[in-house]
Amino acid sequence: MEIKKESKFLRLFRRYAVLAFACVLCVVIALVVSISVKKGGEAPVSTQAVKFSLPMENAVVVKDFADDHLQFNESLNRWEIHLSVDLTSENENVFSAAKGVVTSVESNSLDGYIVEISHDDGFVSVYSSLNENVDVKAGDKVEAGQKIGKASTTASNESKTGSHLHFTLLKDGVEVDPNNYIDLQNK
């Protein structure tokens, strides 16, 4: 009688095939569950683009956005990029440029009184050089065009500019040119 000798690989495969199959099946199930949970837990995405309006009535641009060339800052006596737009108006009222939630109200000696508003689609608008009588507080919901304060000279880093609003717009944490979102032409 002849005894057939089985290869080591075949013996190993027969012994552990069920175990290997069970492991692969577990990994597939875990991936499917993980993907399902992620999709179910996502917040609904707004399909409407955020619409911005001028943050001041009859605004005039005092200093425009410049990320590709230097502008002279008379107050600090140096050349620098300017990742904001400085606006002024006879009526110093400052309004929210879009619907959102006030995320912070603070002050410092360089920027004066500052209001930060979070909007949909990763946008944040920042209003600096406001006077001390800010009309909103952190957590307030605001509508587009709602008064949030008044422009002033509280920003010492631009004190020679006079009473103005230093307006910054961010998208996903990066400063963007407000001219791309608000009609500042001929202002």
Order of alpha helices (4+ residues) and beta strands (2+ residues): alpha-beta-beta-beta-beta-beta-beta-beta-beta-beta-beta-beta-beta
